[in-house]
Amino acid sequence: MQQPHQPNPKHKSIPLSALQHYLFCPRQCALIHNEQVWAENRFTAEGQLLHKKANEGPDEHRSSGSLLRHLHVRSEKFNLTGVCDIVERAPDGSLTPVEYKRGKPKSHRADEVQLCAQALCLEEMFHTTIPLGLIFYGKTRRRKEIPLDASLHNLTESIIQETKELFLTGSTPKASYAKERCDNCSLHELCLPHSMSRKRGARAWFQGQLHASAE
């Protein structure tokens, strides 16, 4: 998970990472990108370290192709902005985005949506078509091929629209507890999925805590 940007919720572009956050949990997405709260845990720290290793060093250019590291990308059409960990460029000019994740392949498609959104940006910037992307999972130490087909494109565009609407409203959805998802989330203590505080945003909870401590 990547640490959030600090944009204006009414006019901001959508960070690529927000799509992954939204599909994983809309409330998590709102806490990070609308309420601007963040917390680290072991999993996020490991993810940051893996991204750092992927991004370090200069671009590489060989006869067999190029590796473009930490490439800033954007899409005017979808109002997206972000960074690709690595983009592989073949001698014929074709591009393949490679996203790095600390864990293993998941049952949901949040990682795939983030990768597809990267491809949408690259297609617009380089006037090309990208049929395939790769996700490197740190736990398995393997790269998984992800076909960027019509189904994934449709899901990604749907999540882009839903995330845009979440940003425009500035709202924070109520918590919906799921053990595997919530117990490993770095925002667990801020989200409070078991508490009645879930009916309020994290900012309201903080204000309540400050008020209580002042009494």
N, C-alpha and C positions, 0 to 999 in steps of 0.2 A: 504494500500500500504506500502510495506516495503522499508526502505532506502537502496540504492544500495551498492553493494560491490565495491572494487576499483581494479579490475583485469586488466591484460594486454589484450587488445582486440584481439590480434592475437593468444594467447595461452590459454586464460582463459576457465574455465569450465562455464557452463551456470547456473546462479542462478535460482532456482525454481520460484522466483518472476518475473524474466524476461519474462517467458512464459505468465504470467498473463498480464504483461505490454504490451507485443507484441500483444496479441489478442485484448486487449482493444484499443491499438493504436500503430502501429509500430513506429511512430515518437516519441511518449513518451518513448518507450523502448530505442530508439537510443539516445535520449537526456540524459536519466538516465545512461545507461550502456556504450555507446560509448563516449559521450561528458562529462560524469561525472558531470552533473548539477542536482541540487535538490532544491526543495522548499517545505515548509510545508504549509498547510492550516488547517482549522478546521477538515476536513474530514480525512486527513492523521494523524493528532494528535489524533483524536478519535480512529482511527485504531491502532495506536501504543499503546495506553492505553489498548485497548481490548486484543491485543497480549500479553502485559505485564502481565495482569491478568491471562491469560490462561497459561503462561509460569512460573509464580511464584510458589514456593513451591517445595518440593521434589516429586519424583515419588511415586506412591501409589501402594501397593501390598496387595491384599485381596484374599480370597478364591473364590470370584466371578470374579476375574480378576485383571489386573494391568492397571494403567495409567502411561504412559511414557511421561514426559513433555520436551518440547524444545529439541527434539531428532534430532541430526545432522545426515543427510543422504546423500548418494551420489550414483551415478550410473556410473560405468566405461563404460558400453555399450552405454549410451546416453550422457555421459560427463556432468552429472547434479550434482549439489550440493546445499544444502540448509538445512532448519530446518523445522521439523513438529511441529506444535503447541502442539498437543497431539496425541499419538498413544495408542489406547485401545488394550490390549492383553487379549484375553479370556483364560479360563483355558486350552482349547485344543491347545493353542498356536497361534490361528488365530489372525490376526492383522487388525485393522480398523483405518486409519488416520482420524483425525478430524481437519479441518481447520476453523479458526475463522475470520469472516469478520464483519465489523462495520455496513454495510447497510442492504439490503434486497436482495432476489433472483433477478437476472438480466436477461435481454432478451438475452444477449450474453453468451458464455460458458467459459469466461476467468477464473472464479473461479474454475469451474469444471476441466479445463485443468491443473491448478496448483495442484489440489488435485490428479488427475490421475498421474501426474508426481511424486508426493510424493509416490504414490503406486508403481510406476515403480522402484523407488529407494529401497523401502522396500522389494519388491519381490526379487530383486537382492541380497540385503544384507542378507536376512533371508531365501532365497531359498524356497519361498512360493508363493501362488497365492492369490490375494486380489480382491474379486468380488465387494466390496462395500466400499464407503467412506462416510463421513459426513461433512457437512458445517454448522457451527453455525453462524446465522446472528444476530448481535446485535440489529437491529431495530425490528425484529419480536420476538427475544428471543426464537427462535426455531431452532432445528437441522433438516436439510434437507438431506434425504438419496439420495446418488448419485450412481447409478449403474455404475460400471466401466466396461462397455460393449465394444464390438468390435468397435462400432461407436466412442465412446469417446477415445479409445486407438488410433484409426487411426488419429483422429483430433489432439490428443496430440503429436503423433510422427511427424505429418506434421508441427505443430507449433515449435517443437524442431528443425527441420531441417531449417525452415525459419529463426528462431532466430539465429541459428548458422551461416547462411549465412550473416545475418545483422551484426553480430559481426566481421566476417572475412573481410567484405568490409570496416567496420568502417564508413559507410555512414549514413546520416540522411535523411529519406524520407521527401518530401515536406508536408506541412500542408494540411489537408483536414478538414475544419471546420464542426463540428456537434454540435449544441447548447447544447444538454443534456450532451454530452461527454466533450466538451471543456470548457464550462463555469464553471464546477465544478472541473476541473483539477488543481492541485496545481502548475503545470508548465505553466499555461496560459500566464503569463506575460513574461516568457522566450521563449515560443514557438511562441507567437504572430501570431495566426492563421489567423487574419484579415489583417496582415501587409504584405507588399512586402518583409519584412525581412524573411518570411517563406521560401523563396528560398535559404536562407543561413542557416547554423547551428547556434545554440545558441552561440557557441564560437565566430563565425565571427561577430555576432550581438554585443557581449560584446566588441570585439576589436574595432568595429566601434564606439560604444559609448565612449570608452576611447579616441579614436583618436579625436572625435568631442569635447570632454571636454578639450583636451589639446590645441586646436586651439584658 
